[in-house]
Structures are given as C-alpha cells and as structure tokens.
Amino acid sequence: MKIQILLFYIIIIGATACKPAKTPSESFLKEESKVLLGQEGTSEFFYWEIENDERLWGEELGEVDGITEFRASLKIKLGELRYRATIEKESTQSLDKGIPDHEIDGDSKNALLVHTGNTGKIRVINHLEAQILNYQIVKYPLLSHPTEFHGFIVYNPKKNKFRIYYGASDSPWPPHPDLLLVEIEKDIKNGWLLKYHLHNHYEPASNNYLGILAPSLADAQYYKMLSENFDIEKALITNGFHTLVIDAIEFTEFESH
C-alpha cells in the first residue's frame, strides 16, 4: 500500500513538472492579473503588465473564442462569397481614386487615403491585438452587441515590459479614457513610452458588419492630440481580421474635426 501511494505521488509530481509553461500562444490575457484603476457600472479601466515576447507580434492568435465565433457567425450571415469579398474590400490598398475631393466627405477621404495605399499599412491582425479584442467581444459579441474599446500600449525599454491600458463598457462607444491617460502620463515620466493606441471598428448590418479600416474624423483628431501631448508612435485600428497601422507622422494627412 505504501509503495502504491509513493508511486501515485511520483506520477503527480512528474506530471506537474512536465506541464508546459504559459506562453503568449495561449489565451494569456484572460489569466493575467489586472491592475484596476476605476470602475463605474459596466465601464472598466485597468492595465495588464506583461513581459515582451516576439510571439506577441506574430500571426498565431492563440485561444480567441470570441473572434472565432465572430468570424464563423459573420460567414453564416453573409454567405461565403460576400464574406470573402467584404474582408478583401477592407484589406485592399490598391484602389484607384476615381472620385474628386469636393464630392466626398471627410470620412470617405480618410478611407480613400488608406485604401488607395497613400497612407498607413494594412496587415493581418497580430497575437496581442487579437487577445485584447477578444477580451472585449467575449463579453459583448460584435454581431449582437457591438462595442469599441480603448487600448493604450506602453513600453519600458529597461524592463522590456509592456503595460496595456484598457477602457471599455457595454456602450457602442468607449468611455472617456481620462483616468488611463493620467496613469500613462505618470509612466512616461518614469521612462515608459506610449507605443500604440488600439481600438476596433464595426459596421451595421446594412454595411456587412465588418469594421472600416480607416480613422474617422474623431479618431484622427484624437490621434493628433496623442501625438502632441504623449508622443505616441503609431495608431492601430482592427476589425478582427486585419489591422491598420498609422505612423504618427501620417496623422496630419487625415481629415479631422
């Protein structure tokens, strides 16, 4: 009996020792502890602090149940051909500009800047962006309860760590991120750098649901403020398939309020 008990513990210890360490390929943000900064109703403001890892920036998304469900549901709603055409439309940057400037509004001008390849770069969504988006759409699915979030990504080169400041609620538009910016300002004074602002776009059913990969007038205005006051490096807009990357030097090219 004693030998059987001893063998049991050896097996348990061995299995524990062989358990792989958590990597960014897993659904790590769900498991990471959050530093809560404020909460009011469904609005929440917090940050995650994580180690830098090259896999954060790769195309392997890891466990993203919310995004997987969104993509599958979108395909069912649109049908295969429309689904693929909608994704392709938002990811292309090779359109010909066939409309004179005086015939289109500011939002359309911004979309043309991107989709004609003049400004910004569209690429496949990466691991970190997918994990942040997934956190929100698990709670509020994009097709039935669409919302947007604020995600500020700051980096400390000495510690080689990132802080991901996050603000969102159950409303279509994210809450004002003043509380986050106060903390980010403190970080900047202590050697952190504001690398990115990430948020998501979505569209109504009449426009095939999928978010437009171009800044709105309000987005462009906000980016200019972040550049002037926080020296941000890039802005990121994702729709769950692709992400638009805009360098700070390009912000002034977009129409804004």
Contacts in CASP RR format, 6 or more apart in sequence:
PFRMAT RR
TARGET T0000
AUTHOR 0000-0000-0000
METHOD contacts of the structure
MODEL  1
MKIQILLFYIIIIGATACKPAKTPSESFLKEESKVLLGQEGTSEFFYWEI
ENDERLWGEELGEVDGITEFRASLKIKLGELRYRATIEKESTQSLDKGIP
DHEIDGDSKNALLVHTGNTGKIRVINHLEAQILNYQIVKYPLLSHPTEFH
GFIVYNPKKNKFRIYYGASDSPWPPHPDLLLVEIEKDIKNGWLLKYHLHN
HYEPASNNYLGILAPSLADAQYYKMLSENFDIEKALITNGFHTLVIDAIE
FTEFESH
22 28 0 8 1.000
22 31 0 8 1.000
23 53 0 8 1.000
23 55 0 8 1.000
24 53 0 8 1.000
24 55 0 8 1.000
24 56 0 8 1.000
24 127 0 8 1.000
24 128 0 8 1.000
25 55 0 8 1.000
25 60 0 8 1.000
25 62 0 8 1.000
25 127 0 8 1.000
26 62 0 8 1.000
26 63 0 8 1.000
27 62 0 8 1.000
27 63 0 8 1.000
27 64 0 8 1.000
27 65 0 8 1.000
27 131 0 8 1.000
27 134 0 8 1.000
28 50 0 8 1.000
28 131 0 8 1.000
29 48 0 8 1.000
29 131 0 8 1.000
29 132 0 8 1.000
29 134 0 8 1.000
29 135 0 8 1.000
29 164 0 8 1.000
30 135 0 8 1.000
32 48 0 8 1.000
32 49 0 8 1.000
32 50 0 8 1.000
33 48 0 8 1.000
34 46 0 8 1.000
34 47 0 8 1.000
34 48 0 8 1.000
35 46 0 8 1.000
35 47 0 8 1.000
35 48 0 8 1.000
35 49 0 8 1.000
36 44 0 8 1.000
36 45 0 8 1.000
36 46 0 8 1.000
37 45 0 8 1.000
37 46 0 8 1.000
37 47 0 8 1.000
37 179 0 8 1.000
37 180 0 8 1.000
37 183 0 8 1.000
38 44 0 8 1.000
38 45 0 8 1.000
38 46 0 8 1.000
38 179 0 8 1.000
39 45 0 8 1.000
41 169 0 8 1.000
42 169 0 8 1.000
42 170 0 8 1.000
42 171 0 8 1.000
43 167 0 8 1.000
43 168 0 8 1.000
43 169 0 8 1.000
43 175 0 8 1.000
44 166 0 8 1.000
44 167 0 8 1.000
44 168 0 8 1.000
44 169 0 8 1.000
45 165 0 8 1.000
45 166 0 8 1.000
45 167 0 8 1.000
45 175 0 8 1.000
45 177 0 8 1.000
45 179 0 8 1.000
45 180 0 8 1.000
46 165 0 8 1.000
46 166 0 8 1.000
46 167 0 8 1.000
47 163 0 8 1.000
47 164 0 8 1.000
47 165 0 8 1.000
47 166 0 8 1.000
47 180 0 8 1.000
47 183 0 8 1.000
48 163 0 8 1.000
48 164 0 8 1.000
48 166 0 8 1.000
49 161 0 8 1.000
49 162 0 8 1.000
49 163 0 8 1.000
49 164 0 8 1.000
50 56 0 8 1.000
50 161 0 8 1.000
50 162 0 8 1.000
50 164 0 8 1.000
51 160 0 8 1.000
51 161 0 8 1.000
51 162 0 8 1.000
52 155 0 8 1.000
52 160 0 8 1.000
52 161 0 8 1.000
52 162 0 8 1.000
55 127 0 8 1.000
56 126 0 8 1.000
56 127 0 8 1.000
56 128 0 8 1.000
56 162 0 8 1.000
57 126 0 8 1.000
57 127 0 8 1.000
57 128 0 8 1.000
58 126 0 8 1.000
58 127 0 8 1.000
59 124 0 8 1.000
59 125 0 8 1.000
59 126 0 8 1.000
59 127 0 8 1.000
60 127 0 8 1.000
61 67 0 8 1.000
61 125 0 8 1.000
61 127 0 8 1.000
61 130 0 8 1.000
61 131 0 8 1.000
62 127 0 8 1.000
62 130 0 8 1.000
62 131 0 8 1.000
64 130 0 8 1.000
64 131 0 8 1.000
64 133 0 8 1.000
64 134 0 8 1.000
65 134 0 8 1.000
65 138 0 8 1.000
66 134 0 8 1.000
66 137 0 8 1.000
66 138 0 8 1.000
66 141 0 8 1.000
67 130 0 8 1.000
67 133 0 8 1.000
67 134 0 8 1.000
67 137 0 8 1.000
67 240 0 8 1.000
69 141 0 8 1.000
70 137 0 8 1.000
70 141 0 8 1.000
70 142 0 8 1.000
70 143 0 8 1.000
70 240 0 8 1.000
71 240 0 8 1.000
71 241 0 8 1.000
73 141 0 8 1.000
73 143 0 8 1.000
74 83 0 8 1.000
74 143 0 8 1.000
74 209 0 8 1.000
74 210 0 8 1.000
75 83 0 8 1.000
77 143 0 8 1.000
77 205 0 8 1.000
77 209 0 8 1.000
78 86 0 8 1.000
78 208 0 8 1.000
78 209 0 8 1.000
82 208 0 8 1.000
86 208 0 8 1.000
86 209 0 8 1.000
86 210 0 8 1.000
87 210 0 8 1.000
87 241 0 8 1.000
87 242 0 8 1.000
90 122 0 8 1.000
90 210 0 8 1.000
90 211 0 8 1.000
90 212 0 8 1.000
90 213 0 8 1.000
90 239 0 8 1.000
90 241 0 8 1.000
90 242 0 8 1.000
91 122 0 8 1.000
91 213 0 8 1.000
91 241 0 8 1.000
91 242 0 8 1.000
92 115 0 8 1.000
92 122 0 8 1.000
93 114 0 8 1.000
93 115 0 8 1.000
93 116 0 8 1.000
93 117 0 8 1.000
93 120 0 8 1.000
93 121 0 8 1.000
93 122 0 8 1.000
94 116 0 8 1.000
94 117 0 8 1.000
95 112 0 8 1.000
95 115 0 8 1.000
95 116 0 8 1.000
95 117 0 8 1.000
96 116 0 8 1.000
97 112 0 8 1.000
97 116 0 8 1.000
99 108 0 8 1.000
99 112 0 8 1.000
101 109 0 8 1.000
104 112 0 8 1.000
106 217 0 8 1.000
106 255 0 8 1.000
107 214 0 8 1.000
107 216 0 8 1.000
107 217 0 8 1.000
107 255 0 8 1.000
109 254 0 8 1.000
109 255 0 8 1.000
110 214 0 8 1.000
110 215 0 8 1.000
110 216 0 8 1.000
110 217 0 8 1.000
110 220 0 8 1.000
110 254 0 8 1.000
110 255 0 8 1.000
111 212 0 8 1.000
111 214 0 8 1.000
112 118 0 8 1.000
113 119 0 8 1.000
113 120 0 8 1.000
113 214 0 8 1.000
113 253 0 8 1.000
113 254 0 8 1.000
114 120 0 8 1.000
114 122 0 8 1.000
114 213 0 8 1.000
114 214 0 8 1.000
114 244 0 8 1.000
115 213 0 8 1.000
115 214 0 8 1.000
118 253 0 8 1.000
119 246 0 8 1.000
119 250 0 8 1.000
119 253 0 8 1.000
119 254 0 8 1.000
120 244 0 8 1.000
120 245 0 8 1.000
120 246 0 8 1.000
120 247 0 8 1.000
120 250 0 8 1.000
121 244 0 8 1.000
121 245 0 8 1.000
122 213 0 8 1.000
122 242 0 8 1.000
122 243 0 8 1.000
122 244 0 8 1.000
122 245 0 8 1.000
123 242 0 8 1.000
123 243 0 8 1.000
123 245 0 8 1.000
124 241 0 8 1.000
124 242 0 8 1.000
124 243 0 8 1.000
125 133 0 8 1.000
125 238 0 8 1.000
125 240 0 8 1.000
125 241 0 8 1.000
125 242 0 8 1.000
125 243 0 8 1.000
126 243 0 8 1.000
128 153 0 8 1.000
128 164 0 8 1.000
129 198 0 8 1.000
129 236 0 8 1.000
129 238 0 8 1.000
129 243 0 8 1.000
130 240 0 8 1.000
132 149 0 8 1.000
132 151 0 8 1.000
132 164 0 8 1.000
132 166 0 8 1.000
132 198 0 8 1.000
133 149 0 8 1.000
133 200 0 8 1.000
133 238 0 8 1.000
133 240 0 8 1.000
135 166 0 8 1.000
136 147 0 8 1.000
136 149 0 8 1.000
136 168 0 8 1.000
136 200 0 8 1.000
137 147 0 8 1.000
139 170 0 8 1.000
140 146 0 8 1.000
140 147 0 8 1.000
140 170 0 8 1.000
142 200 0 8 1.000
142 202 0 8 1.000
142 209 0 8 1.000
143 209 0 8 1.000
145 170 0 8 1.000
146 172 0 8 1.000
146 202 0 8 1.000
147 168 0 8 1.000
147 169 0 8 1.000
147 170 0 8 1.000
147 171 0 8 1.000
147 172 0 8 1.000
147 174 0 8 1.000
148 168 0 8 1.000
148 172 0 8 1.000
148 173 0 8 1.000
148 174 0 8 1.000
148 199 0 8 1.000
148 200 0 8 1.000
148 201 0 8 1.000
148 202 0 8 1.000
149 166 0 8 1.000
149 167 0 8 1.000
149 168 0 8 1.000
149 174 0 8 1.000
149 199 0 8 1.000
149 200 0 8 1.000
150 165 0 8 1.000
150 166 0 8 1.000
150 167 0 8 1.000
150 168 0 8 1.000
150 174 0 8 1.000
150 175 0 8 1.000
150 177 0 8 1.000
150 180 0 8 1.000
150 197 0 8 1.000
150 199 0 8 1.000
151 164 0 8 1.000
151 165 0 8 1.000
151 166 0 8 1.000
151 167 0 8 1.000
151 196 0 8 1.000
151 197 0 8 1.000
151 198 0 8 1.000
151 199 0 8 1.000
152 164 0 8 1.000
152 165 0 8 1.000
152 166 0 8 1.000
152 177 0 8 1.000
152 180 0 8 1.000
152 181 0 8 1.000
152 184 0 8 1.000
152 194 0 8 1.000
152 196 0 8 1.000
152 197 0 8 1.000
152 198 0 8 1.000
153 162 0 8 1.000
153 163 0 8 1.000
153 164 0 8 1.000
153 165 0 8 1.000
153 194 0 8 1.000
153 195 0 8 1.000
153 196 0 8 1.000
153 197 0 8 1.000
153 198 0 8 1.000
154 162 0 8 1.000
154 163 0 8 1.000
154 165 0 8 1.000
154 184 0 8 1.000
154 187 0 8 1.000
154 188 0 8 1.000
154 192 0 8 1.000
154 193 0 8 1.000
154 194 0 8 1.000
154 195 0 8 1.000
155 161 0 8 1.000
155 162 0 8 1.000
155 192 0 8 1.000
155 193 0 8 1.000
155 195 0 8 1.000
156 162 0 8 1.000
156 163 0 8 1.000
156 187 0 8 1.000
156 191 0 8 1.000
156 192 0 8 1.000
156 193 0 8 1.000
157 191 0 8 1.000
157 193 0 8 1.000
158 191 0 8 1.000
162 195 0 8 1.000
163 187 0 8 1.000
163 192 0 8 1.000
165 177 0 8 1.000
165 180 0 8 1.000
165 183 0 8 1.000
165 184 0 8 1.000
166 180 0 8 1.000
167 174 0 8 1.000
167 175 0 8 1.000
167 177 0 8 1.000
167 180 0 8 1.000
168 174 0 8 1.000
168 175 0 8 1.000
169 175 0 8 1.000
174 199 0 8 1.000
181 230 0 8 1.000
184 192 0 8 1.000
184 194 0 8 1.000
184 230 0 8 1.000
185 230 0 8 1.000
188 194 0 8 1.000
188 230 0 8 1.000
188 231 0 8 1.000
193 231 0 8 1.000
193 233 0 8 1.000
194 226 0 8 1.000
194 230 0 8 1.000
194 231 0 8 1.000
194 232 0 8 1.000
194 233 0 8 1.000
195 232 0 8 1.000
195 233 0 8 1.000
195 234 0 8 1.000
196 232 0 8 1.000
196 233 0 8 1.000
196 234 0 8 1.000
196 235 0 8 1.000
196 236 0 8 1.000
197 222 0 8 1.000
197 223 0 8 1.000
197 226 0 8 1.000
197 232 0 8 1.000
197 234 0 8 1.000
197 235 0 8 1.000
197 236 0 8 1.000
198 236 0 8 1.000
198 237 0 8 1.000
198 238 0 8 1.000
199 219 0 8 1.000
199 236 0 8 1.000
199 237 0 8 1.000
199 238 0 8 1.000
200 211 0 8 1.000
200 237 0 8 1.000
200 238 0 8 1.000
200 239 0 8 1.000
200 240 0 8 1.000
201 211 0 8 1.000
201 212 0 8 1.000
201 213 0 8 1.000
201 237 0 8 1.000
201 238 0 8 1.000
201 239 0 8 1.000
202 209 0 8 1.000
202 210 0 8 1.000
202 211 0 8 1.000
202 239 0 8 1.000
203 209 0 8 1.000
203 210 0 8 1.000
203 211 0 8 1.000
203 212 0 8 1.000
210 239 0 8 1.000
210 241 0 8 1.000
211 239 0 8 1.000
212 239 0 8 1.000
213 237 0 8 1.000
213 238 0 8 1.000
213 239 0 8 1.000
213 242 0 8 1.000
213 243 0 8 1.000
213 244 0 8 1.000
214 237 0 8 1.000
214 244 0 8 1.000
215 223 0 8 1.000
215 235 0 8 1.000
215 237 0 8 1.000
215 244 0 8 1.000
215 246 0 8 1.000
215 254 0 8 1.000
217 255 0 8 1.000
217 256 0 8 1.000
217 257 0 8 1.000
218 256 0 8 1.000
218 257 0 8 1.000
219 235 0 8 1.000
219 237 0 8 1.000
220 251 0 8 1.000
220 254 0 8 1.000
220 255 0 8 1.000
220 256 0 8 1.000
220 257 0 8 1.000
221 256 0 8 1.000
221 257 0 8 1.000
223 232 0 8 1.000
223 235 0 8 1.000
223 246 0 8 1.000
223 248 0 8 1.000
223 251 0 8 1.000
223 254 0 8 1.000
224 251 0 8 1.000
224 252 0 8 1.000
224 256 0 8 1.000
226 232 0 8 1.000
226 235 0 8 1.000
227 248 0 8 1.000
227 251 0 8 1.000
231 248 0 8 1.000
232 248 0 8 1.000
233 247 0 8 1.000
233 248 0 8 1.000
234 245 0 8 1.000
234 246 0 8 1.000
234 247 0 8 1.000
234 248 0 8 1.000
235 245 0 8 1.000
235 246 0 8 1.000
235 248 0 8 1.000
235 251 0 8 1.000
236 243 0 8 1.000
236 244 0 8 1.000
236 245 0 8 1.000
236 246 0 8 1.000
237 243 0 8 1.000
237 244 0 8 1.000
237 246 0 8 1.000
238 244 0 8 1.000
END
